[in-house]
């Protein structure tokens, strides 16, 4: 399986090939439509299609004078199987992050609040406080 996955990774390393697969995901398409959608020359698109076909990612059928290309997801299934354990690691990391964020957002439940005893401020006689100022 590693050889199949390695080949698939090698082929998908090229962004234009990934774009071709994205276009073919919508359904089969002749080269002309792919050329127009990609804004590339016909020989360049054909070269990428040949690589995708050799990797098993694309199949081709003849329809009179044109060739129709279609996505074949089988090699992607192998890639998906290879990625599954890594996806599980990523998922557990996201779950841990979610738990931590929930802890942060949860209201804190502390010991019951005990009201501090009220201390009355000492009573001050305003006349005595103002007396030294008046004496000046």
The first five atom37 places (N, CA, C, CB, O) and aatype in JSON, in Angstrom:
{
  "aatype": [20, 20, 20, 20, 20, 20, 20, 20, 20, 20, 20, 20, 20, 20, 20, 20, 20, 20, 20, 20, 20, 20, 20, 20, 20, 20, 20, 20, 20, 20, 20, 20, 20, 20, 20, 20, 20, 20, 20, 20, 20, 20, 20, 20, 20, 20, 20, 20, 20, 20, 20, 20, 20, 20, 20, 20, 20, 20, 20, 20, 20, 20, 20, 20, 20, 20, 20, 20, 20, 20, 20, 20, 20, 20, 20, 20, 20, 20, 20, 20, 20, 20, 20, 20, 20, 20, 20, 20, 20, 20, 20, 20, 20, 20, 20, 20, 20, 20, 20, 20, 20, 20, 20, 20, 20, 20, 20, 20, 20, 20, 20, 20, 20, 20, 20, 20, 20, 20, 20, 20, 20, 20, 20, 20, 20, 20, 20, 20, 20, 20, 20, 20, 20, 20, 20, 20],
  "atom_mask": [
    [1, 1, 1, 1, 1],
    [1, 1, 1, 1, 1],
    [1, 1, 1, 1, 1],
    [1, 1, 1, 1, 1],
    [1, 1, 1, 1, 1],
    [1, 1, 1, 1, 1],
    [1, 1, 1, 1, 1],
    [1, 1, 1, 1, 1],
    [1, 1, 1, 1, 1],
    [1, 1, 1, 1, 1],
    [1, 1, 1, 1, 1],
    [1, 1, 1, 1, 1],
    [1, 1, 1, 1, 1],
    [1, 1, 1, 1, 1],
    [1, 1, 1, 1, 1],
    [1, 1, 1, 1, 1],
    [1, 1, 1, 1, 1],
    [1, 1, 1, 1, 1],
    [1, 1, 1, 1, 1],
    [1, 1, 1, 1, 1],
    [1, 1, 1, 1, 1],
    [1, 1, 1, 1, 1],
    [1, 1, 1, 1, 1],
    [1, 1, 1, 1, 1],
    [1, 1, 1, 1, 1],
    [1, 1, 1, 1, 1],
    [1, 1, 1, 1, 1],
    [1, 1, 1, 1, 1],
    [1, 1, 1, 1, 1],
    [1, 1, 1, 1, 1],
    [1, 1, 1, 1, 1],
    [1, 1, 1, 1, 1],
    [1, 1, 1, 1, 1],
    [1, 1, 1, 1, 1],
    [1, 1, 1, 1, 1],
    [1, 1, 1, 1, 1],
    [1, 1, 1, 1, 1],
    [1, 1, 1, 1, 1],
    [1, 1, 1, 1, 1],
    [1, 1, 1, 1, 1],
    [1, 1, 1, 1, 1],
    [1, 1, 1, 1, 1],
    [1, 1, 1, 1, 1],
    [1, 1, 1, 1, 1],
    [1, 1, 1, 1, 1],
    [1, 1, 1, 1, 1],
    [1, 1, 1, 1, 1],
    [1, 1, 1, 1, 1],
    [1, 1, 1, 1, 1],
    [1, 1, 1, 1, 1],
    [1, 1, 1, 1, 1],
    [1, 1, 1, 1, 1],
    [1, 1, 1, 1, 1],
    [1, 1, 1, 1, 1],
    [1, 1, 1, 1, 1],
    [1, 1, 1, 1, 1],
    [1, 1, 1, 1, 1],
    [1, 1, 1, 1, 1],
    [1, 1, 1, 1, 1],
    [1, 1, 1, 1, 1],
    [1, 1, 1, 1, 1],
    [1, 1, 1, 1, 1],
    [1, 1, 1, 1, 1],
    [1, 1, 1, 1, 1],
    [1, 1, 1, 1, 1],
    [1, 1, 1, 1, 1],
    [1, 1, 1, 1, 1],
    [1, 1, 1, 1, 1],
    [1, 1, 1, 1, 1],
    [1, 1, 1, 1, 1],
    [1, 1, 1, 1, 1],
    [1, 1, 1, 1, 1],
    [1, 1, 1, 1, 1],
    [1, 1, 1, 1, 1],
    [1, 1, 1, 1, 1],
    [1, 1, 1, 1, 1],
    [1, 1, 1, 1, 1],
    [1, 1, 1, 1, 1],
    [1, 1, 1, 1, 1],
    [1, 1, 1, 1, 1],
    [1, 1, 1, 1, 1],
    [1, 1, 1, 1, 1],
    [1, 1, 1, 1, 1],
    [1, 1, 1, 1, 1],
    [1, 1, 1, 1, 1],
    [1, 1, 1, 1, 1],
    [1, 1, 1, 1, 1],
    [1, 1, 1, 1, 1],
    [1, 1, 1, 1, 1],
    [1, 1, 1, 1, 1],
    [1, 1, 1, 1, 1],
    [1, 1, 1, 1, 1],
    [1, 1, 1, 1, 1],
    [1, 1, 1, 1, 1],
    [1, 1, 1, 1, 1],
    [1, 1, 1, 1, 1],
    [1, 1, 1, 1, 1],
    [1, 1, 1, 1, 1],
    [1, 1, 1, 1, 1],
    [1, 1, 1, 1, 1],
    [1, 1, 1, 1, 1],
    [1, 1, 1, 1, 1],
    [1, 1, 1, 1, 1],
    [1, 1, 1, 1, 1],
    [1, 1, 1, 1, 1],
    [1, 1, 1, 1, 1],
    [1, 1, 1, 1, 1],
    [1, 1, 1, 1, 1],
    [1, 1, 1, 1, 1],
    [1, 1, 1, 1, 1],
    [1, 1, 1, 1, 1],
    [1, 1, 1, 1, 1],
    [1, 1, 1, 1, 1],
    [1, 1, 1, 1, 1],
    [1, 1, 1, 1, 1],
    [1, 1, 1, 1, 1],
    [1, 1, 1, 1, 1],
    [1, 1, 1, 1, 1],
    [1, 1, 1, 1, 1],
    [1, 1, 1, 1, 1],
    [1, 1, 1, 1, 1],
    [1, 1, 1, 1, 1],
    [1, 1, 1, 1, 1],
    [1, 1, 1, 1, 1],
    [1, 1, 1, 1, 1],
    [1, 1, 1, 1, 1],
    [1, 1, 1, 1, 1],
    [1, 1, 1, 1, 1],
    [1, 1, 1, 1, 1],
    [1, 1, 1, 1, 1],
    [1, 1, 1, 1, 1],
    [1, 1, 1, 1, 1],
    [1, 1, 1, 1, 1],
    [1, 1, 1, 1, 1],
    [1, 1, 1, 1, 1],
    [1, 1, 1, 1, 1]
  ],
  "atom_positions": [
    [[0.83, -1.2, 0.0], [0.0, 0.0, 0.0], [0.87, 1.25, 0.0], [-0.94, 0.01, 1.22], [0.48, 2.25, -0.6]],
    [[2.02, 1.23, 0.65], [2.87, 2.41, 0.72], [3.28, 2.9, -0.66], [4.11, 2.11, 1.55], [3.32, 4.11, -0.89]],
    [[3.58, 1.99, -1.58], [3.96, 2.4, -2.93], [2.82, 3.14, -3.6], [4.36, 1.18, -3.77], [3.03, 4.17, -4.25]],
    [[1.61, 2.63, -3.46], [0.44, 3.3, -4.03], [0.26, 4.68, -3.41], [-0.83, 2.46, -3.83], [-0.01, 5.65, -4.12]],
    [[0.4, 4.77, -2.1], [0.25, 6.05, -1.4], [1.35, 7.01, -1.82], [0.28, 5.84, 0.12], [1.09, 8.19, -2.06]],
    [[2.58, 6.51, -1.92], [3.7, 7.36, -2.33], [3.47, 7.9, -3.73], [5.03, 6.57, -2.28], [3.67, 9.09, -3.98]],
    [[3.04, 7.04, -4.64], [2.75, 7.48, -6.01], [1.65, 8.53, -6.0], [2.34, 6.29, -6.89], [1.75, 9.54, -6.7]],
    [[0.61, 8.3, -5.24], [-0.5, 9.26, -5.17], [-0.01, 10.59, -4.62], [-1.65, 8.7, -4.3], [-0.35, 11.65, -5.16]],
    [[0.8, 10.55, -3.55], [1.36, 11.8, -3.01], [2.21, 12.52, -4.05], [2.19, 11.51, -1.76], [2.1, 13.73, -4.22]],
    [[3.05, 11.77, -4.74], [3.91, 12.37, -5.77], [3.08, 13.06, -6.85], [4.82, 11.31, -6.4], [3.39, 14.18, -7.26]],
    [[2.05, 12.39, -7.3], [1.2, 12.94, -8.36], [0.43, 14.16, -7.87], [0.23, 11.88, -8.88], [0.3, 15.15, -8.59]],
    [[-0.08, 14.08, -6.64], [-0.89, 15.19, -6.1], [-0.05, 16.36, -5.61], [-1.76, 14.69, -4.98], [-0.6, 17.39, -5.21]],
    [[1.25, 16.22, -5.63], [2.12, 17.33, -5.21], [2.0, 18.51, -6.17], [3.58, 16.87, -5.12], [2.28, 19.64, -5.79]],
    [[1.59, 18.25, -7.39], [1.45, 19.3, -8.41], [0.06, 19.95, -8.27], [1.65, 18.72, -9.85], [-0.95, 19.28, -8.44]],
    [[0.01, 21.27, -7.97], [-1.28, 21.95, -7.77], [-2.22, 21.88, -8.98], [-1.02, 23.4, -7.44], [-3.44, 21.8, -8.81]],
    [[-1.67, 21.9, -10.17], [-2.54, 21.85, -11.36], [-3.25, 20.5, -11.47], [-1.73, 22.12, -12.64], [-4.39, 20.43, -11.92]],
    [[-2.57, 19.45, -11.05], [-3.21, 18.12, -11.07], [-4.31, 18.05, -10.03], [-2.17, 17.01, -10.82], [-5.36, 17.44, -10.26]],
    [[-4.09, 18.66, -8.89], [-5.16, 18.7, -7.87], [-6.35, 19.48, -8.4], [-4.65, 19.34, -6.55], [-7.5, 19.11, -8.15]],
    [[-6.08, 20.54, -9.13], [-7.17, 21.34, -9.72], [-7.94, 20.53, -10.76], [-6.6, 22.63, -10.36], [-9.17, 20.62, -10.84]],
    [[-7.22, 19.73, -11.55], [-7.89, 18.87, -12.53], [-8.81, 17.88, -11.8], [-6.85, 18.11, -13.39], [-9.94, 17.66, -12.23]],
    [[-8.32, 17.29, -10.71], [-9.16, 16.36, -9.95], [-10.38, 17.08, -9.38], [-8.35, 15.72, -8.82], [-11.47, 16.51, -9.35]],
    [[-10.2, 18.3, -8.93], [-11.35, 19.07, -8.43], [-12.39, 19.26, -9.52], [-10.89, 20.44, -7.89], [-13.59, 19.14, -9.27]],
    [[-11.94, 19.56, -10.73], [-12.87, 19.73, -11.85], [-13.55, 18.42, -12.21], [-12.13, 20.3, -13.07], [-14.75, 18.39, -12.5]],
    [[-12.8, 17.33, -12.2], [-13.37, 16.03, -12.56], [-14.27, 15.47, -11.46], [-12.25, 15.05, -12.85], [-15.08, 14.58, -11.72]],
    [[-14.14, 15.98, -10.27], [-15.02, 15.55, -9.18], [-16.47, 15.87, -9.5], [-14.6, 16.21, -7.85], [-17.38, 15.2, -9.02]],
    [[-16.69, 16.9, -10.31], [-18.05, 17.31, -10.7], [-18.63, 16.4, -11.77], [-18.05, 18.76, -11.19], [-19.84, 16.41, -12.01]],
    [[-17.79, 15.63, -12.43], [-18.25, 14.72, -13.48], [-17.23, 14.65, -14.6], [-19.61, 15.18, -14.04], [-16.26, 15.4, -14.62]],
    [[-17.48, 13.72, -15.53], [-16.51, 13.55, -16.62], [-16.47, 14.79, -17.5], [-16.87, 12.31, -17.47], [-17.42, 15.56, -17.59]],
    [[-15.32, 14.94, -18.15], [-15.1, 16.16, -18.93], [-14.12, 15.88, -20.06], [-14.57, 17.29, -18.02], [-13.18, 15.11, -19.89]],
    [[-14.35, 16.51, -21.23], [-13.37, 16.4, -22.31], [-12.19, 17.34, -22.04], [-14.02, 16.73, -23.67], [-12.3, 18.27, -21.24]],
    [[-11.09, 17.1, -22.7], [-9.88, 17.9, -22.52], [-10.17, 19.38, -22.77], [-8.77, 17.41, -23.45], [-9.68, 20.24, -22.04]],
    [[-10.95, 19.68, -23.79], [-11.23, 21.08, -24.13], [-11.83, 21.86, -22.98], [-12.16, 21.14, -25.32], [-11.46, 23.01, -22.75]],
    [[-12.76, 21.24, -22.25], [-13.37, 21.93, -21.1], [-12.34, 22.14, -19.99], [-14.58, 21.12, -20.56], [-12.35, 23.18, -19.32]],
    [[-11.48, 21.18, -19.79], [-10.44, 21.31, -18.77], [-9.45, 22.41, -19.16], [-9.7, 19.98, -18.57], [-9.03, 23.21, -18.31]],
    [[-9.09, 22.45, -20.44], [-8.18, 23.5, -20.93], [-8.77, 24.87, -20.65], [-7.91, 23.32, -22.45], [-8.09, 25.76, -20.15]],
    [[-10.06, 25.02, -20.98], [-10.72, 26.31, -20.79], [-10.81, 26.67, -19.31], [-12.13, 26.28, -21.41], [-10.55, 27.82, -18.93]],
    [[-11.18, 25.71, -18.47], [-11.32, 25.98, -17.03], [-9.98, 26.3, -16.36], [-11.97, 24.79, -16.34], [-9.93, 27.1, -15.43]],
    [[-8.92, 25.67, -16.84], [-7.6, 25.84, -16.21], [-6.81, 27.0, -16.8], [-6.81, 24.58, -16.35], [-5.88, 27.5, -16.16]],
    [[-7.17, 27.43, -18.01], [-6.41, 28.5, -18.65], [-5.01, 28.05, -19.04], [-6.32, 29.7, -17.74], [-4.07, 28.85, -19.02]],
    [[-4.87, 26.78, -19.39], [-3.59, 26.22, -19.78], [-3.68, 25.75, -21.23], [-3.18, 25.04, -18.84], [-4.76, 25.67, -21.8]],
    [[-2.54, 25.45, -21.81], [-2.53, 24.92, -23.18], [-3.02, 23.47, -23.17], [-1.1, 25.0, -23.8], [-2.94, 22.79, -22.15]],
    [[-3.52, 23.02, -24.31], [-4.01, 21.65, -24.43], [-2.89, 20.63, -24.2], [-4.63, 21.44, -25.81], [-3.12, 19.64, -23.51]],
    [[-1.68, 20.85, -24.75], [-0.61, 19.88, -24.48], [-0.25, 19.78, -22.99], [0.63, 20.26, -25.28], [0.05, 18.69, -22.5]],
    [[-0.28, 20.89, -22.29], [0.05, 20.88, -20.85], [-1.01, 20.11, -20.07], [0.18, 22.32, -20.31], [-0.68, 19.31, -19.19]],
    [[-2.28, 20.35, -20.38], [-3.37, 19.64, -19.7], [-3.28, 18.15, -20.02], [-4.76, 20.2, -20.12], [-3.45, 17.31, -19.13]],
    [[-3.02, 17.82, -21.28], [-2.91, 16.4, -21.67], [-1.78, 15.71, -20.93], [-2.69, 16.28, -23.19], [-1.9, 14.54, -20.54]],
    [[-0.67, 16.41, -20.73], [0.47, 15.84, -19.99], [0.06, 15.53, -18.56], [1.68, 16.82, -20.01], [0.37, 14.45, -18.05]],
    [[-0.63, 16.45, -17.9], [-1.08, 16.23, -16.53], [-2.1, 15.09, -16.48], [-1.7, 17.51, -15.94], [-2.07, 14.28, -15.55]],
    [[-2.98, 15.02, -17.46], [-3.96, 13.93, -17.5], [-3.28, 12.58, -17.68], [-4.97, 14.17, -18.65], [-3.72, 11.58, -17.1]],
    [[-2.22, 12.54, -18.46], [-1.47, 11.28, -18.66], [-0.86, 10.82, -17.33], [-0.34, 11.48, -19.74], [-0.93, 9.64, -17.0]],
    [[-0.28, 11.74, -16.57], [0.3, 11.4, -15.27], [-0.8, 10.91, -14.32], [1.04, 12.61, -14.65], [-0.62, 9.91, -13.62]],
    [[-1.92, 11.61, -14.3], [-3.04, 11.21, -13.44], [-3.58, 9.83, -13.85], [-4.16, 12.26, -13.5], [-3.94, 9.02, -13.0]],
    [[-3.62, 9.58, -15.16], [-4.11, 8.29, -15.66], [-3.15, 7.16, -15.26], [-4.27, 8.34, -17.21], [-3.61, 6.1, -14.84]],
    [[-1.84, 7.38, -15.37], [-0.86, 6.35, -14.99], [-0.91, 6.07, -13.49], [0.56, 6.79, -15.4], [-0.61, 4.95, -13.06]],
    [[-1.26, 7.05, -12.69], [-1.38, 6.86, -11.25], [-2.72, 6.23, -10.87], [-1.21, 8.2, -10.52], [-2.95, 5.91, -9.7]],
    [[-3.59, 6.05, -11.85], [-4.89, 5.44, -11.6], [-5.93, 6.4, -11.06], [-4.73, 4.31, -10.64], [-7.01, 5.97, -10.65]],
    [[-5.63, 7.68, -11.04], [-6.57, 8.67, -10.5], [-7.61, 9.12, -11.51], [-5.81, 9.87, -10.0], [-8.64, 9.67, -11.14]],
    [[-7.34, 8.88, -12.78], [-8.23, 9.32, -13.86], [-8.4, 8.17, -14.85], [-7.68, 10.6, -14.57], [-7.44, 7.46, -15.16]],
    [[-9.61, 8.0, -15.34], [-9.86, 7.05, -16.42], [-10.31, 7.84, -17.64], [-10.94, 5.98, -16.02], [-10.78, 8.97, -17.53]],
    [[-10.15, 7.24, -18.81], [-10.52, 7.91, -20.05], [-11.37, 6.96, -20.9], [-9.26, 8.38, -20.84], [-11.09, 5.77, -20.99]],
    [[-12.4, 7.52, -21.5], [-13.23, 6.75, -22.44], [-13.35, 7.56, -23.72], [-14.65, 6.44, -21.84], [-13.34, 8.79, -23.7]],
    [[-13.45, 6.83, -24.84], [-13.59, 7.5, -26.13], [-15.08, 7.69, -26.42], [-12.9, 6.68, -27.27], [-15.88, 6.77, -26.24]],
    [[-15.42, 8.88, -26.87], [-16.78, 9.2, -27.27], [-16.68, 9.85, -28.66], [-17.51, 10.15, -26.22], [-16.49, 11.06, -28.78]],
    [[-16.8, 9.02, -29.67], [-16.61, 9.47, -31.06], [-15.21, 10.06, -31.2], [-17.69, 10.52, -31.47], [-14.21, 9.34, -31.07]],
    [[-15.12, 11.37, -31.47], [-13.83, 12.01, -31.7], [-13.19, 12.56, -30.42], [-13.99, 13.13, -32.7], [-12.03, 12.97, -30.44]],
    [[-13.91, 12.57, -29.33], [-13.34, 13.16, -28.11], [-13.09, 12.1, -27.05], [-14.25, 14.25, -27.56], [-13.69, 11.02, -27.05]],
    [[-12.21, 12.45, -26.15], [-11.9, 11.58, -25.02], [-12.47, 12.24, -23.76], [-10.35, 11.33, -24.9], [-12.24, 13.42, -23.5]],
    [[-13.2, 11.45, -23.0], [-13.8, 11.95, -21.76], [-13.01, 11.41, -20.57], [-15.3, 11.55, -21.66], [-12.76, 10.21, -20.47]],
    [[-12.65, 12.31, -19.68], [-11.86, 11.95, -18.5], [-12.78, 11.96, -17.28], [-10.66, 12.93, -18.3], [-13.67, 12.8, -17.14]],
    [[-12.51, 10.99, -16.41], [-13.34, 10.84, -15.21], [-12.43, 10.52, -14.03], [-14.42, 9.73, -15.4], [-11.43, 9.81, -14.17]],
    [[-12.77, 11.04, -12.87], [-12.03, 10.77, -11.64], [-12.26, 9.32, -11.21], [-12.46, 11.75, -10.51], [-13.38, 8.83, -11.23]],
    [[-11.2, 8.65, -10.82], [-11.28, 7.31, -10.24], [-10.79, 7.43, -8.8], [-10.43, 6.24, -11.08], [-9.58, 7.58, -8.57]],
    [[-11.68, 7.36, -7.83], [-11.29, 7.61, -6.43], [-10.56, 6.47, -5.74], [-12.49, 7.94, -5.64], [-10.18, 6.61, -4.58]],
    [[-10.36, 5.34, -6.4], [-9.73, 4.17, -5.74], [-8.38, 4.5, -5.1], [-9.56, 3.05, -6.74], [-8.18, 4.15, -3.94]],
    [[-7.44, 5.15, -5.8], [-6.17, 5.47, -5.14], [-6.33, 6.44, -3.97], [-5.2, 6.05, -6.15], [-5.53, 6.43, -3.03]],
    [[-7.35, 7.26, -4.03], [-7.59, 8.18, -2.92], [-8.07, 7.43, -1.68], [-8.64, 9.25, -3.32], [-7.83, 7.86, -0.56]],
    [[-8.74, 6.3, -1.9], [-9.18, 5.47, -0.77], [-7.96, 4.93, -0.02], [-10.08, 4.31, -1.26], [-7.93, 4.93, 1.21]],
    [[-6.96, 4.48, -0.77], [-5.72, 3.99, -0.13], [-5.05, 5.11, 0.66], [-4.75, 3.42, -1.19], [-4.55, 4.9, 1.77]],
    [[-5.04, 6.28, 0.07], [-4.46, 7.44, 0.74], [-5.24, 7.77, 2.01], [-4.43, 8.66, -0.2], [-4.65, 8.07, 3.05]],
    [[-6.55, 7.7, 1.92], [-7.41, 7.98, 3.08], [-7.16, 6.96, 4.19], [-8.9, 7.96, 2.66], [-7.12, 7.32, 5.36]],
    [[-7.0, 5.69, 3.81], [-6.71, 4.66, 4.81], [-5.37, 4.91, 5.49], [-6.72, 3.26, 4.15], [-5.23, 4.71, 6.7]],
    [[-4.39, 5.33, 4.71], [-3.08, 5.62, 5.28], [-3.14, 6.82, 6.23], [-2.06, 5.88, 4.16], [-2.44, 6.85, 7.25]],
    [[-3.98, 7.79, 5.91], [-4.09, 9.0, 6.74], [-4.94, 8.79, 8.0], [-4.69, 10.12, 5.92], [-4.86, 9.6, 8.92]],
    [[-5.73, 7.74, 8.06], [-6.67, 7.52, 9.17], [-6.02, 7.63, 10.55], [-7.32, 6.17, 9.03], [-6.56, 8.32, 11.4]],
    [[-4.89, 6.98, 10.81], [-4.3, 7.11, 12.16], [-3.87, 8.53, 12.48], [-3.1, 6.18, 12.3], [-3.93, 8.96, 13.63]],
    [[-3.43, 9.26, 11.47], [-3.02, 10.66, 11.68], [-4.25, 11.53, 11.95], [-2.23, 11.19, 10.47], [-4.2, 12.47, 12.74]],
    [[-5.33, 11.21, 11.27], [-6.58, 11.93, 11.49], [-7.06, 11.71, 12.92], [-7.66, 11.49, 10.48], [-7.59, 12.62, 13.55]],
    [[-6.88, 10.49, 13.43], [-7.27, 10.17, 14.81], [-6.46, 11.01, 15.79], [-7.08, 8.66, 15.1], [-6.99, 11.51, 16.78]],
    [[-5.16, 11.16, 15.52], [-4.32, 12.0, 16.39], [-4.82, 13.44, 16.37], [-2.84, 11.95, 15.94], [-4.93, 14.08, 17.42]],
    [[-5.11, 13.93, 15.19], [-5.6, 15.3, 15.04], [-6.92, 15.46, 15.78], [-5.76, 15.67, 13.56], [-7.15, 16.46, 16.46]],
    [[-7.79, 14.46, 15.64], [-9.09, 14.51, 16.29], [-8.95, 14.54, 17.81], [-9.95, 13.32, 15.86], [-9.64, 15.3, 18.48]],
    [[-8.05, 13.71, 18.34], [-7.87, 13.7, 19.8], [-7.3, 15.04, 20.28], [-6.94, 12.54, 20.23], [-7.64, 15.49, 21.37]],
    [[-6.46, 15.65, 19.48], [-5.92, 16.97, 19.85], [-7.03, 18.01, 19.87], [-4.81, 17.39, 18.87], [-7.08, 18.86, 20.75]],
    [[-7.91, 17.94, 18.88], [-9.03, 18.88, 18.86], [-9.99, 18.64, 20.03], [-9.79, 18.77, 17.52], [-10.52, 19.59, 20.6]],
    [[-10.19, 17.36, 20.37], [-11.05, 17.05, 21.52], [-10.45, 17.62, 22.81], [-11.26, 15.53, 21.64], [-11.16, 18.16, 23.65]],
    [[-9.14, 17.48, 22.97], [-8.47, 18.01, 24.16], [-8.58, 19.54, 24.2], [-7.0, 17.58, 24.18], [-8.79, 20.12, 25.27]],
    [[-8.43, 20.17, 23.05], [-8.58, 21.63, 22.99], [-10.0, 22.03, 23.37], [-8.24, 22.15, 21.58], [-10.19, 22.99, 24.12]],
    [[-10.98, 21.31, 22.86], [-12.37, 21.63, 23.19], [-12.63, 21.49, 24.69], [-13.33, 20.72, 22.4], [-13.3, 22.34, 25.29]],
    [[-12.1, 20.42, 25.3], [-12.27, 20.25, 26.75], [-11.64, 21.4, 27.52], [-11.66, 18.92, 27.22], [-12.22, 21.91, 28.48]],
    [[-10.46, 21.81, 27.09], [-9.75, 22.91, 27.77], [-10.53, 24.21, 27.64], [-8.33, 23.09, 27.2], [-10.64, 24.97, 28.61]],
    [[-11.05, 24.48, 26.46], [-11.83, 25.7, 26.26], [-13.11, 25.67, 27.1], [-12.18, 25.88, 24.78], [-13.54, 26.7, 27.61]],
    [[-13.71, 24.49, 27.22], [-14.9, 24.36, 28.07], [-14.56, 24.65, 29.53], [-15.51, 22.95, 27.94], [-15.34, 25.28, 30.24]],
    [[-13.37, 24.19, 29.97], [-12.94, 24.45, 31.35], [-12.76, 25.95, 31.59], [-11.62, 23.71, 31.66], [-13.13, 26.48, 32.63]],
    [[-12.2, 26.61, 30.6], [-11.95, 28.05, 30.73], [-13.26, 28.82, 30.76], [-11.07, 28.56, 29.58], [-13.42, 29.76, 31.53]],
    [[-14.22, 28.42, 29.92], [-15.49, 29.13, 29.81], [-16.47, 28.78, 30.93], [-16.12, 28.83, 28.5], [-17.39, 29.55, 31.2]],
    [[-16.28, 27.63, 31.58], [-17.21, 27.22, 32.62], [-17.1, 28.15, 33.82], [-16.94, 25.76, 33.04], [-16.0, 28.58, 34.18]],
    [[-18.24, 28.47, 34.44], [-18.17, 29.31, 35.64], [-17.45, 28.57, 36.75], [-19.58, 29.74, 36.1], [-17.65, 27.38, 36.96]],
    [[-16.61, 29.28, 37.45], [-15.84, 28.68, 38.54], [-16.77, 28.44, 39.73], [-14.64, 29.6, 38.94], [-17.54, 29.32, 40.12]],
    [[-16.69, 27.26, 40.29], [-17.48, 26.92, 41.48], [-16.48, 26.85, 42.62], [-18.28, 25.55, 41.3], [-15.78, 25.86, 42.8]],
    [[-16.45, 27.92, 43.38], [-15.52, 28.0, 44.51], [-16.26, 27.68, 45.8], [-14.87, 29.41, 44.59], [-17.45, 27.34, 45.79]],
    [[-15.54, 27.78, 46.87], [-16.15, 27.59, 48.18], [-17.22, 28.65, 48.36], [-15.09, 27.66, 49.33], [-17.12, 29.74, 47.8]],
    [[-18.24, 28.33, 49.14], [-19.32, 29.32, 49.32], [-18.76, 30.62, 49.87], [-20.41, 28.77, 50.27], [-17.85, 30.63, 50.71]],
    [[-19.3, 31.7, 49.38], [-18.84, 33.01, 49.83], [-19.33, 33.27, 51.24], [-19.32, 34.12, 48.86], [-20.5, 33.04, 51.58]],
    [[-18.43, 33.75, 52.03], [-18.77, 34.11, 53.41], [-18.65, 35.61, 53.49], [-17.83, 33.38, 54.46], [-17.62, 36.19, 53.14]],
    [[-19.72, 36.25, 53.95], [-19.69, 37.7, 54.06], [-18.72, 38.09, 55.18], [-21.1, 38.27, 54.32], [-18.77, 37.56, 56.29]],
    [[-17.88, 39.01, 54.86], [-16.94, 39.52, 55.86], [-17.73, 40.32, 56.89], [-15.83, 40.39, 55.2], [-18.71, 40.99, 56.55]],
    [[-17.29, 40.26, 58.14], [-18.03, 41.03, 59.15], [-17.93, 42.51, 58.83], [-17.48, 40.74, 60.57], [-16.9, 43.03, 58.41]],
    [[-19.05, 43.17, 59.05], [-19.08, 44.61, 58.79], [-18.47, 45.34, 59.96], [-20.53, 45.1, 58.52], [-18.78, 45.07, 61.12]],
    [[-17.62, 46.26, 59.64], [-16.98, 47.08, 60.68], [-17.5, 48.48, 60.48], [-15.4, 47.01, 60.6], [-17.35, 49.08, 59.41]],
    [[-18.11, 49.01, 61.52], [-18.62, 50.38, 61.42], [-17.46, 51.34, 61.54], [-19.68, 50.67, 62.5], [-16.56, 51.17, 62.36]],
    [[-17.5, 52.34, 60.72], [-16.46, 53.37, 60.79], [-16.64, 54.15, 62.08], [-16.52, 54.32, 59.55], [-17.76, 54.34, 62.54]],
    [[-15.54, 54.59, 62.66], [-15.68, 55.36, 63.91], [-16.44, 56.64, 63.65], [-14.29, 55.68, 64.52], [-16.31, 57.26, 62.6]],
    [[-17.24, 57.01, 64.63], [-18.03, 58.23, 64.49], [-17.14, 59.41, 64.8], [-19.28, 58.21, 65.43], [-16.42, 59.42, 65.81]],
    [[-17.19, 60.38, 63.96], [-16.35, 61.56, 64.11], [-17.28, 62.75, 64.31], [-15.42, 61.77, 62.87], [-18.25, 62.92, 63.58]],
    [[-16.97, 63.54, 65.29], [-17.76, 64.75, 65.54], [-17.24, 65.84, 64.62], [-17.69, 65.19, 67.05], [-16.1, 66.29, 64.78]],
    [[-18.03, 66.26, 63.68], [-17.61, 67.25, 62.69], [-17.21, 68.55, 63.35], [-18.72, 67.5, 61.7], [-16.31, 69.22, 62.85]],
    [[-17.83, 68.92, 64.45], [-17.51, 70.17, 65.11], [-16.08, 70.14, 65.65], [-18.51, 70.46, 66.25], [-15.38, 71.15, 65.6]],
    [[-15.64, 68.99, 66.16], [-14.28, 68.89, 66.69], [-13.24, 68.9, 65.57], [-14.13, 67.62, 67.53], [-12.14, 69.42, 65.74]],
    [[-13.6, 68.34, 64.44], [-12.65, 68.29, 63.32], [-12.48, 69.68, 62.75], [-13.13, 67.31, 62.22], [-11.37, 70.07, 62.41]],
    [[-13.57, 70.44, 62.64], [-13.49, 71.78, 62.06], [-12.97, 72.8, 63.07], [-14.87, 72.22, 61.56], [-12.55, 73.88, 62.66]],
    [[-12.97, 72.51, 64.36], [-12.57, 73.47, 65.38], [-11.15, 74.0, 65.17], [-12.67, 72.83, 66.75], [-10.96, 75.22, 65.26]],
    [[-10.16, 73.18, 64.91], [-8.81, 73.75, 64.75], [-8.73, 74.69, 63.57], [-7.78, 72.65, 64.59], [-7.94, 75.64, 63.6]],
    [[-9.5, 74.48, 62.54], [-9.44, 75.39, 61.37], [-10.04, 76.74, 61.72], [-10.18, 74.78, 60.16], [-9.55, 77.78, 61.27]],
    [[-11.09, 76.72, 62.53], [-11.75, 77.97, 62.88], [-10.86, 78.8, 63.8], [-13.11, 77.69, 63.55], [-10.94, 80.03, 63.81]],
    [[-10.04, 78.13, 64.55], [-9.22, 78.84, 65.51], [-8.14, 79.65, 64.83], [-8.6, 77.87, 66.49], [-7.62, 80.58, 65.44]],
    [[-7.79, 79.37, 63.66], [-6.7, 80.09, 62.97], [-7.1, 81.43, 62.67], [-6.27, 79.42, 61.72], [-6.33, 82.19, 62.09]]
  ]
}
